[in-house]
Amino acid sequence: MSSRTGRAYLAKTTLEVMEVGQYVNPRGETVAITAEMAACNAGSACFEPETLTEMRDEVLRTPAPFTETAFQLENETTLEGAWSLAADATTGRIGVLNFASAKNPGGGFLGGSQAQEESLARSSALYASLNLFHKQYYETHRRLRSAFYSDRMIYSPACPVFRDDAGSFLKSSYQVDFLTSAAPNAGAIQKNEPVHVSEIPQVFMARMDKTLALFAAQGCQTLVLGAWGCGVFRNSPDLVARLFSEFLQSGGPYFGRFKQIRFSVLDRSEEKPILRAFTNYFARSSV
């Protein structure tokens, strides 16, 4: 869906789907998602930074469940990556990282904005889960003066996904776990907090550590990750790819804690600088 007006219309119909708990697929069949939505919302939680630190320590005290981690790197959207993995019965529980707005659930999806979080919100029941934590997550971040935001995270388990990237309803829904976490807004920090720019890598590293720990603690075997914070937040793709590599590849604390990791890195530019950054760290290890 290319136009802002069209995307806003899709967002409106997504709200309607969540309200009635069903949709009509291209075959004219009614697909119910009421039970899946209810289970997702009941299991959703917002985690405080201190809790995540304790969780991280507990995760890393336990042996890694896999002897290795397989990597895939594709120039694709997060939804495309999630759909490909969901079609494979061997992937186990799938965790998807939502590159979140810290201040608005679903980012600008209601107004037709187009970025990774907006795509996820238009295509799934994620928005309903995020809205459960308006005060704890979004209002808290709105009160913060710093664009570093915080390590708070929202976890939405087995959330039903019912659209593709084009906005078409799927024949049947599938479920993934969404982890919602905001990267530091490097662009805003450079503009408004320039004396703290040097702190971005350290803050990002700590947040990524907690993110991977939460996925592991929730039992995800397969992850869909990507260029987290490399869009409007203007984080360095090389930094993000390097940090993921240090955590996930052989010798890193999360190597073997996931069976498979797919980096869905959408880069339509001619030079492909974002994709190239991830290629530098993950191309040789991709399957």
ZALUMGU-990945 format. One record per residue (C-alpha): residue in one letter; x, y, z. Coordinates in steps of 0.05 Angstrom, whole numbers, plus 32768, in hexadecimal, padded with zeros to 4 digits. Example, Ala and Ser with C-alpha at 12.3 -4.5 7.8 and 13.67 -1.06 7.14 Angstrom:
2
code	x	y	z
A	80F6	7FA6	809C
S	8111	7FEB	808F
***
This chain:
287
code	x	y	z
M	8000	8000	8000
S	8025	803D	7FE7
S	7FFB	807A	7FFA
R	7FF5	8097	8040
T	7FA9	809B	8038
G	7FA7	8052	8024
R	7FD1	803D	805F
A	7FA5	8065	808F
Y	7F68	8041	8072
L	7F8A	7FFE	807F
A	7F98	8013	80C6
K	7F4E	8024	80CF
T	7F3A	7FE0	80B5
T	7F6D	7FBE	80E2
L	7F4C	7FDF	811E
E	7F09	7FC4	8105
V	7F26	7F7E	80FF
M	7F3F	7F81	8147
E	7EFC	7F9B	815F
V	7ED4	7F62	8140
G	7F0A	7F2D	8146
Q	7F06	7F14	80FF
Y	7F13	7F24	80B6
V	7EFF	7F0A	8072
N	7F38	7EEB	804A
P	7F40	7EEE	7FFE
R	7F18	7EAE	7FF7
G	7EDC	7ECE	8019
E	7EE6	7EA5	8058
T	7EDF	7EC3	809D
V	7F1E	7EBA	80C7
A	7F14	7EC2	8112
I	7F4D	7EDE	813C
T	7F26	7EED	817C
A	7F45	7EB5	81A5
E	7F8B	7EC5	818C
M	7F83	7F0F	819C
A	7F69	7F00	81E1
A	7FA2	7ED2	81F1
C	7FD5	7F03	81D7
N	7FB9	7F3D	81FF
A	7FB4	7F12	823E
G	7FFC	7EFD	8237
S	8018	7F42	8224
A	8045	7F65	8256
C	806F	7FA3	825D
F	80B3	7F95	827C
E	80D9	7FC8	82A6
P	8125	7FD0	829B
E	8136	7FB2	82DF
T	810C	7F75	82D2
L	812E	7F6B	828F
T	8173	7F70	82AE
E	8160	7F38	82DE
M	8143	7F10	82A4
R	8183	7F19	827C
D	81AD	7EFF	82B5
E	8180	7EC3	82BD
V	8181	7EB3	8273
L	81CC	7EB6	826E
R	81D4	7E88	82AB
T	81B2	7E50	8285
P	81D4	7E26	824E
A	81C4	7E39	8206
P	8190	7E08	81EB
F	81AE	7E04	81A5
T	81F4	7DF1	818D
E	81F3	7E2A	815A
T	81C9	7E62	813E
A	81B9	7E65	80F4
F	81B4	7EAA	80D3
Q	818F	7EC3	8097
L	8195	7F08	8078
E	8161	7F20	8046
N	814F	7F62	8026
E	8105	7F60	803A
T	80D2	7F7C	806A
T	80C9	7F60	80B0
L	8085	7F45	809C
E	80A4	7F20	8061
G	80D7	7F01	808F
A	80A3	7EED	80C3
W	8075	7ECF	808F
S	80AD	7EA5	8071
L	80C0	7E8A	80B5
A	8078	7E7E	80CB
A	806E	7E52	808D
D	80A6	7E24	80A6
A	808D	7DF4	80DC
T	80D4	7DEA	80F7
T	80E0	7E31	810D
G	80BF	7E2B	8152
R	80A8	7E69	8176
I	80B7	7EA8	814D
G	80CA	7EEA	816D
V	80C6	7F2B	8144
L	80E7	7F6B	815A
N	80BA	7FA8	8152
F	80E5	7FE6	8145
A	80B8	8010	8171
S	80A4	8057	817B
A	80B0	8066	81C4
K	8075	8097	81C8
N	803D	807C	819B
P	8022	8035	8197
G	802A	801E	814F
G	8051	805D	813F
G	802B	8086	810C
F	8004	804C	80EE
L	7FBF	806B	80FB
G	7FD3	80A7	80D0
G	7FF0	807C	8098
S	803A	8083	80A8
Q	8068	804F	808A
A	80A0	802E	80B1
Q	80AB	7FE9	80CF
E	807F	7FF1	810D
E	8047	800F	80E4
S	8049	7FD4	80B5
L	8044	7FA3	80EF
A	800B	7FCA	8110
R	7FE2	7FCB	80CF
S	7FEC	7F81	80C4
S	7FDF	7F63	8108
A	7FBD	7F6A	814C
L	7FFC	7F89	816A
Y	7FDC	7FCE	8175
A	7FA9	7FB1	81A6
S	7FE0	7F93	81D0
L	800A	7FD3	81D0
N	7FCF	7FFD	81E6
L	7FCB	7FD5	8226
F	800A	7FF8	823E
H	7FFC	8040	822A
K	800D	805C	826E
Q	8045	802E	8282
Y	806B	8031	823F
Y	8055	806B	8213
E	8044	80A0	8247
T	8083	8090	826D
H	80AD	809C	822F
R	8088	80DD	821E
R	809D	80F8	8262
L	80E6	80E8	8256
R	8110	8123	823E
S	8143	80F6	821D
A	813E	80D5	81D9
F	8165	809A	81F4
Y	8121	8083	820E
S	8124	8046	823C
D	812E	7FFB	823E
R	80E3	7FEF	824B
M	80C6	7FBB	821B
I	8082	7F9F	8209
Y	807A	7F55	81F9
S	803E	7F3E	81D0
P	803D	7EF2	81CC
A	801D	7ECA	8193
C	8000	7F09	8173
P	7FD6	7EFA	8135
V	7FEF	7F15	80F3
F	7FBA	7F19	80BD
R	7FD4	7F45	8084
D	800F	7F46	8055
D	8038	7F83	8044
A	800A	7F98	800C
G	7FD0	7F9B	803E
S	7FAD	7F5D	8024
F	7F8C	7F2F	8056
L	7FAE	7EEB	805D
K	7F8A	7EAA	8050
S	7F96	7E99	8099
S	7FB8	7EBF	80D1
Y	7FF9	7EA9	80F2
Q	8017	7EBB	8135
V	8059	7EDA	814A
D	8073	7EF8	818A
F	807F	7F43	8183
L	80B3	7F66	81AF
T	80A9	7FB1	81AF
S	80E7	7FDA	81C0
A	80FD	801F	81AB
A	8144	802B	8194
P	8167	806A	81AB
N	8154	80A3	817C
A	819A	80B4	8164
G	8182	80ED	8138
A	815F	8110	8171
I	819A	8103	81A0
Q	81CA	8122	816E
K	819E	815F	8168
N	8187	816A	81B0
E	81B9	8144	81DB
P	81FB	8148	81B4
V	8227	8140	81F2
H	8209	80FA	81FB
V	8211	80E0	81B4
S	824C	80B5	81CA
E	821E	808F	81F9
I	81F2	8073	81C1
P	8219	8032	81B5
Q	821A	8021	81FF
V	81D0	802F	8209
F	81BE	8009	81CA
M	81E9	7FCD	81DF
A	81C5	7FC9	8223
R	8181	7FCD	8202
M	8191	7F99	81CE
D	81AB	7F6B	8205
K	8169	7F70	822A
T	8141	7F66	81E9
L	8164	7F25	81D8
A	815E	7F0E	8220
L	8113	7F1A	821F
F	810B	7EF3	81DF
A	8133	7EB9	81FC
A	810D	7EBA	823E
Q	80CC	7EB5	8218
G	80E3	7E77	81F4
C	80EB	7E92	81AE
Q	8114	7E64	8182
T	8114	7E90	8144
L	811A	7EDB	813E
V	810C	7F0F	8109
L	813B	7F4A	8114
G	8153	7F82	80E7
A	816D	7FC9	80E2
W	8151	7FDF	8125
G	8150	802A	812C
C	8173	8036	80E9
G	8139	805C	80C9
V	811E	809E	80E5
F	8146	8093	8126
R	8186	8096	80FC
N	81AF	8063	8121
S	81ED	8049	80FD
P	81DD	8008	80D7
D	8225	7FF2	80E4
L	821C	7FFC	812F
V	81DB	7FD5	8131
A	81F5	7F9C	8106
R	8236	7F98	812E
L	8211	7F95	8171
F	81E3	7F5E	8158
S	8220	7F39	813F
E	8244	7F3F	8182
F	8208	7F24	81A8
L	81F2	7EEE	8178
Q	822C	7ED0	8153
S	825D	7E9B	816C
G	827D	7EB3	81AD
G	8243	7EE2	81BD
P	8216	7ED9	81FA
Y	81D9	7EC7	81D0
F	81F9	7E97	819F
G	81D3	7E56	81A2
R	819A	7E75	81C8
F	8171	7E79	8188
K	816B	7E45	8152
Q	8165	7E76	8119
I	8168	7EC1	810E
R	8150	7EE4	80D0
F	8166	7F2B	80C3
S	8131	7F4B	8098
V	8154	7F8A	8081
L	812C	7FB3	804F
D	8159	7FE1	8026
R	813D	7FF9	7FE4
S	8174	802D	7FD8
E	81A5	8026	7F9F
E	81E3	8022	7FCA
K	81C1	7FF8	8000
P	81EB	8012	803B
I	81BE	7FF3	8070
L	81BD	7FAE	8050
R	8207	7FB3	8043
A	8215	7FBF	808D
F	81F1	7F80	80A1
T	8211	7F59	8068
N	8256	7F6B	8085
Y	8244	7F47	80C5
F	8214	7F10	80B2
A	821B	7EFD	8068
R	8250	7EC7	8075
S	8227	7EA8	80AD
S	81E5	7EA8	8088
V	81C6	7E66	8072
***
